[in-house]
Every structure is written in structure tokens, then in C-alpha cells.
């Protein structure tokens, strides 16, 4: 369950924690302050669940979350890993009345919940903010398109290379990082089985492409990883 005792921890300093405030005028900023709450989530807490009604716009203030979609037989695919200064679930907010995927905390996380009607009111009257959101939604859509193409057309080494590049270049911006997910979750991100993902990581390690110790990873040959990703 989310820790409600830590709600509104940032209310006096939302501008610093919410980059989108730069697109709002003073009146709109006050509207957001007066019609939002922050909630603290512990690791593995659900933030929203697939097929539940959309009632708020959510913005990630701190921490890290995963978004995922469940299909038949409980099969799950992880769509993205989200880091601070990003909206959560906007595709569902503007695309329908229910969340089309789920979101849960990977680590301790703070989320700002904004009243959906107030948010849409600001979008309706503030063209600069609306353009900012269009860019945000476009990036999300292009990311999902890349994921779909990769999982449809790439062989397993290319998909595992994509996961490594995702964490290295997008999430951590370093060739050394710690996987924040379990092996099963990493397999769900790559669109494969846990056993196949582990086997491919082992092959990468044996070929001196990466070093790995538990969840600690270092990419030793970024050139090979990028080649595997490009060739699929």
C-alpha cells in the first residue's frame, strides 16, 4: 500500500520537481498545486492497474517504475521503465476511460496525482503546454513502436542487446549499472523466457562482451552490443 503519510512532501516546491511547470502561467501553477496530491510508494507497490478507470494524471517525481501489460494466461510484457520528470499513463488518459496497462514501483517512488479535469482544462487553454504533451506522447509512441519492431523482427541476441542498451544509454547513461529488475522481469522486457535471457547473458559474458556479477553489469564492448542490436 502507498504511504499516505508522505503525501504533499513537495507542495511548497513543485516547480523544482516538476519540469512541466515551466510551461504553465502562475494561475495554472496554482491550479495544479490546489488540485493535486503526492503519494509515496514502496518497492513493488501498484500505482495503477490495467482495466481500472482513469481518474488522475500522474507525474513521477522521484524513484523508478515499470509499465507493463498483461495478456492471456497471465503472460506479461514490460513496456517501459520510467524515471523522474515523466508522466505516467498519459496514453490511457487521452485514449480512453480505463488504463490499458499497469504500473508499479521498482524502488521507493513519489508520484504526483493531478485532477484529470483540471489537467485537461489547462491543456485546452495553454497551447504551449499542449505542444509539450504532444511531444511527450509522440516519444512514448515511438518508443513502443521500436520495442514492437525489435521483438517482432530481432533474434534473441539482438533483443538482449537492446535491453542492455536501454539501461546503459537511456536509464543510467553509463556502461556500468545495476539491473533494477529480476531476471524474470528482464525477460519480460526482452520478450523472451527467463531461461533464454539468462543463457544469452551468459554467452555475452563468456564472449567478453559484458561482465556481470549478480545484478551488477558492465558493458565491455559497446561496439559489439550496438552491432548485435542493429543487425538483430
C-alpha positions, 0 to 999 in steps of 0.5 A, a space after each residue: 500500500 502507498 504511504 499516505 503519510 508522505 503525501 504533499 512532501 513537495 507542495 511548497 516546491 513543485 516547480 523544482 520537481 516538476 519540469 512541466 511547470 515551466 510551461 504553465 502561467 502562475 494561475 495554472 501553477 496554482 491550479 495544479 498545486 490546489 488540485 493535486 496530491 503526492 503519494 509515496 510508494 514502496 518497492 513493488 507497490 501498484 500505482 495503477 492497474 490495467 482495466 481500472 478507470 482513469 481518474 488522475 494524471 500522474 507525474 513521477 517525481 522521484 524513484 523508478 517504475 515499470 509499465 507493463 501489460 498483461 495478456 492471456 494466461 497471465 503472460 506479461 510484457 514490460 513496456 517501459 521503465 520510467 524515471 523522474 520528470 515523466 508522466 505516467 499513463 498519459 496514453 490511457 488518459 487521452 485514449 480512453 476511460 480505463 488504463 490499458 496497462 499497469 504500473 508499479 514501483 521498482 524502488 521507493 517512488 513519489 508520484 504526483 496525482 493531478 485532477 484529470 479535469 483540471 489537467 485537461 482544462 489547462 491543456 485546452 487553454 495553454 497551447 504551449 503546454 499542449 505542444 509539450 504533451 504532444 511531444 511527450 506522447 509522440 516519444 512514448 509512441 515511438 518508443 513502443 513502436 521500436 520495442 514492437 519492431 525489435 521483438 517482432 523482427 530481432 533474434 534473441 541476441 539482438 533483443 538482449 542487446 537492446 535491453 542492455 542498451 536501454 539501461 546503459 544509454 537511456 536509464 543510467 547513461 553509463 556502461 556500468 549499472 545495476 539491473 533494477 529488475 529480476 531476471 524474470 522481469 528482464 525477460 519480460 522486457 526482452 520478450 523472451 523466457 527467463 531461461 533464454 535471457 539468462 543463457 544469452 547473458 551468459 554467452 555475452 559474458 563468456 564472449 567478453 562482451 559484458 561482465 556481470 556479477 549478480 545484478 551488477 553489469 558492465 558493458 565491455 564492448 559497446 561496439 559489439 552490443 550496438 552491432 548485435 542490436 542493429 543487425 538483430 
